[in-house]
Amino acid sequence: MNILKLLVNLTEADPELLARLGSRREALTRLGSLTGKAAVATAPLVLGSALRQAYGRGAQTITDSLSLALTLELLENNFYSRALGLVPNTPAVPAGFIPSDLRPGIVTVQQHEQQHVAFLTRVLQASGADIPTNLNFDFTGSKNGTQSAPFADVFSNFDTFLQVAQLLEDTGVRAYKGQLATVQSDRVFLTAAARIHSVEARHAAHIRTLRRNRNATVKPWISPTDQSITTAGLTDAVYAGEENTTQRVAGQTIPFDLLPIDAAGVGQTALQKVQAAFDEPMTATTASNLAGLFIY
């Protein structure tokens, strides 16, 4: 994420925000005096200050969205860090658990998640919001041995690891999209969330491609032809609603299932393409509940 470019673009996009924060020249002068690592390190403080000063108590719903995003990023970062052996005082994964040719890609994903955690943490801290704390993670789903473990071999069977990774990444992508409506009136946070959302979407596609290369029936995007990896009443909410064929396009509600789009007479194939073409947003409650499967 090019933070300085983001900030410059956003100061042009929200003049009312600038009026609350001070003059454009004054803000950009402060940013322009910073270069390199100092600029990147300071950007979250600027965003957090914008949230606190410009929106005050009205920012509560925005900070709720950012807090949810941080919880999901903490979850994903810990997940990949565990697989890479980076989390102290946790059981070691078997030698060669991640195939050597696939390890660099997993390392890159983990580094992205770590960057997202650092960025969101500093934004929330600068805004005066509470930071999610005391989060303990159990990716077997057993909540530290207090219930049965649906993913007992998550760190010993690489295919199970990839299935859980797909569930986490697809949840993250849909959750970010679900929160865009909350922050859409605030251009700073809308753009920041949208850019992180795009990175998470690339992660999801990468994980899905790894599974596809290991003979799983799955596409790089959510598709009705994917082989199910969910458990009813547990993880099926990850994909609930993805079968939708009624979409908003250019401000209009389009019931694709009622349109004559099956001219070739191929049955449900056309509608399956519609379902695959649109990502459905996920509510904060659903995302929180899914994250809660791995938090105790």
C-alpha positions in Angstrom: 0.0 0.0 0.0 1.4 3.4 -1.0 0.4 5.3 2.1 1.6 8.8 1.0 -0.2 8.5 -2.4 -3.3 7.3 -0.5 -3.3 10.3 1.8 -2.8 12.8 -1.1 -5.7 11.2 -3.0 -7.9 11.2 0.0 -7.2 14.9 0.9 -8.5 15.7 -2.5 -11.6 13.5 -2.2 -13.0 14.7 1.1 -13.0 18.5 1.4 -15.3 18.5 4.4 -12.8 16.3 6.2 -10.1 18.7 5.4 -12.1 21.6 6.7 -12.3 19.8 10.0 -8.7 18.9 10.1 -7.1 22.1 8.8 -5.9 23.4 5.5 -4.7 21.1 2.8 -1.4 22.9 2.5 -0.8 22.6 6.2 -1.6 18.9 6.2 0.5 18.1 3.1 3.4 20.2 4.4 3.5 18.0 7.5 3.4 14.9 5.4 5.8 16.2 2.8 8.5 16.8 5.5 8.6 13.0 6.1 10.3 10.6 3.8 11.0 6.9 3.6 10.3 4.9 6.8 9.3 7.9 8.7 6.5 8.6 6.4 5.2 5.1 6.4 5.5 4.9 10.2 3.6 8.2 10.6 0.8 7.6 8.2 -1.3 5.5 10.6 -1.0 8.2 13.2 -2.3 10.7 10.7 -5.3 8.5 9.8 -6.0 7.8 13.5 -5.9 11.5 14.3 -8.2 12.2 11.4 -10.7 9.7 12.8 -10.6 11.1 16.3 -10.6 14.8 15.4 -12.9 14.9 12.4 -15.6 12.5 13.5 -15.4 12.3 17.3 -18.1 10.1 18.8 -19.7 9.7 15.4 -16.7 7.5 14.5 -17.8 4.7 16.7 -19.2 2.6 13.9 -16.0 3.2 11.9 -13.8 2.1 14.8 -16.0 -0.9 15.2 -15.3 -1.8 11.6 -11.6 -1.3 12.0 -11.6 -3.3 15.2 -13.3 -6.2 13.4 -10.7 -5.9 10.6 -7.9 -6.0 13.2 -9.3 -9.1 14.9 -9.4 -10.9 11.5 -5.9 -9.8 10.7 -4.6 -10.9 14.1 -6.3 -14.3 13.5 -4.8 -14.7 10.1 -1.3 -13.5 11.1 -1.2 -15.9 14.0 -2.4 -18.8 11.8 0.3 -18.4 9.2 2.9 -17.5 11.8 2.1 -20.8 13.6 2.5 -22.7 10.4 5.9 -21.1 9.8 7.1 -21.8 13.4 7.2 -18.1 14.3 5.0 -18.2 17.4 6.9 -19.0 20.6 5.5 -21.4 23.2 3.3 -23.3 20.7 3.7 -26.9 19.5 6.2 -27.2 16.6 4.8 -28.2 13.2 6.4 -31.3 11.7 9.5 -30.8 9.6 8.6 -30.1 6.0 5.0 -29.4 6.9 4.9 -26.7 4.3 6.5 -28.0 1.1 9.7 -26.1 0.4 8.6 -24.8 -3.0 5.4 -23.4 -1.4 6.9 -21.9 1.7 7.9 -18.5 0.1 4.3 -17.8 -0.9 3.1 -18.6 2.7 5.9 -16.3 4.0 4.7 -13.5 1.8 1.1 -13.9 2.9 2.1 -13.9 6.6 4.2 -10.8 6.1 1.2 -9.0 4.5 -1.0 -10.0 7.5 1.7 -8.7 9.9 1.7 -5.4 8.0 -2.0 -5.1 8.2 -2.0 -5.8 11.9 0.6 -3.1 12.5 -1.2 -0.6 10.4 -4.7 -1.1 11.9 -3.3 -1.2 15.4 -1.6 2.2 15.0 -4.7 3.7 13.4 -6.9 2.5 16.3 -4.4 3.6 18.9 -4.1 7.0 17.3 -7.9 7.4 17.3 -8.1 6.5 21.0 -10.1 3.4 20.3 -9.7 0.1 22.2 -7.5 -2.5 20.7 -8.6 -6.2 20.7 -6.6 -7.8 23.6 -6.4 -11.2 25.3 -7.1 -13.1 22.1 -6.0 -16.7 22.3 -6.1 -18.8 19.1 -6.8 -22.5 18.6 -7.0 -23.4 15.0 -8.1 -26.9 15.7 -11.4 -25.4 16.7 -11.4 -27.1 20.0 -11.2 -23.9 22.0 -8.2 -25.1 24.0 -9.5 -28.6 24.3 -12.9 -27.7 25.7 -14.8 -29.2 22.8 -14.3 -31.5 19.8 -11.7 -30.4 17.3 -13.1 -30.2 13.7 -9.6 -29.3 12.4 -7.5 -31.5 14.7 -4.7 -32.0 12.1 -4.6 -28.4 10.9 -0.8 -28.2 11.6 0.1 -31.7 10.7 -1.9 -32.2 7.5 -1.0 -29.6 4.9 -4.3 -30.1 3.0 -6.3 -29.4 6.2 -4.2 -26.3 6.7 -5.0 -25.1 3.2 -8.7 -25.7 3.8 -8.7 -23.7 7.0 -6.6 -21.0 5.2 -9.3 -20.8 2.5 -12.1 -20.5 5.0 -10.2 -17.7 6.8 -9.3 -15.8 3.7 -12.7 -16.1 2.1 -14.2 -14.9 5.4 -11.8 -11.9 5.5 -12.6 -10.9 1.9 -16.4 -11.0 2.4 -16.1 -9.3 5.8 -14.1 -6.4 4.4 -16.7 -5.9 1.7 -19.4 -6.0 4.3 -17.8 -3.2 6.2 -17.2 -0.9 3.2 -20.8 0.4 3.6 -19.9 1.5 7.1 -16.9 3.6 6.1 -18.0 4.6 2.6 -18.8 8.2 3.7 -15.3 8.6 5.0 -12.9 8.5 2.1 -9.7 7.9 4.1 -11.0 4.7 5.6 -12.9 3.6 2.6 -9.8 3.6 0.4 -7.6 2.0 3.1 -10.2 -0.8 3.7 -10.6 -1.3 -0.1 -6.9 -1.7 -0.6 -6.5 -4.2 2.2 -9.5 -6.0 0.8 -7.8 -6.4 -2.5 -4.7 -7.9 -0.9 -6.9 -10.3 1.0 -8.6 -11.3 -2.2 -5.2 -12.1 -3.7 -4.4 -14.2 -0.7 -7.6 -16.1 -1.1 -6.9 -16.7 -4.8 -3.4 -17.9 -4.0 -4.6 -20.4 -1.3 -7.3 -21.7 -3.6 -4.8 -22.1 -6.4 -2.5 -24.1 -4.1 -5.5 -26.4 -3.3 -6.4 -26.7 -7.0 -2.8 -27.7 -7.8 -3.2 -30.5 -5.2 -6.2 -31.9 -7.0 -8.9 -30.1 -5.0 -12.0 -29.2 -7.0 -11.9 -25.5 -6.4 -11.5 -22.3 -8.5 -9.3 -19.3 -7.7 -12.5 -17.5 -6.8 -15.7 -18.5 -4.9 -17.7 -20.6 -7.3 -20.8 -22.8 -6.9 -18.8 -25.6 -8.5 -16.3 -25.7 -5.6 -16.2 -28.9 -3.6 -17.6 -28.1 -0.2 -15.2 -27.8 2.7 -17.7 -26.5 5.2 -19.5 -28.2 8.2 -23.2 -27.5 8.6 -23.9 -25.3 11.6 -20.2 -24.5 12.0 -18.4 -23.0 9.0 -21.2 -23.1 6.3 -21.8 -19.3 7.0 -18.5 -18.6 5.2 -20.3 -19.1 1.9 -23.9 -18.5 2.9 -25.5 -16.2 0.3 -22.9 -16.7 -2.4 -25.6 -18.5 -4.4 -27.4 -15.2 -4.9 -28.4 -14.4 -8.5 -30.0 -11.0 -7.7 -27.4 -8.2 -7.8 -27.2 -4.4 -7.8 -25.6 -3.2 -11.0 -25.2 0.5 -11.7 -27.7 1.3 -9.0 -30.3 -1.1 -10.3 -31.5 -4.4 -8.9 -31.0 -7.1 -11.5 -32.7 -10.5 -11.1 -30.3 -12.4 -13.3 -32.3 -15.6 -12.9 -35.2 -13.9 -14.7 -33.2 -12.7 -17.7 -32.9 -14.5 -21.0 -29.2 -15.2 -20.5 -29.3 -18.9 -21.3 -29.5 -18.5 -25.1 -27.2 -21.4 -25.6 -29.4 -23.7 -23.6 -26.7 -24.7 -21.2 -29.0 -24.9 -18.2 -27.6 -23.6 -14.9 -24.1 -22.9 -16.2 -24.9 -19.2 -17.0 -26.4 -18.6 -13.6 -23.4 -20.3 -12.0 -21.2 -17.8 -13.8 -23.3 -15.0 -12.4 -22.9 -16.4 -8.9 -19.2 -16.6 -9.3 -18.9 -13.1 -10.7 -20.2 -11.3 -7.6 -18.7 -11.4 -4.2 -21.3 -11.2 -1.5 -20.7 -9.0 1.6 -20.7 -10.6 5.1 -22.1 -9.0 8.1 -20.0 -8.1 11.1 -21.9 -10.5 13.3 -21.3 -13.4 11.0 -17.6 -12.5 10.6 -17.2 -12.2 14.3 -18.9 -15.6 14.9 -16.7 -17.3 12.4 -13.6 -15.8 13.9 -14.8 -16.9 17.2 -14.5 -20.5 16.2 -10.8 -20.1 16.6 -10.6 -17.7 19.5 -11.0 -18.6 23.2 
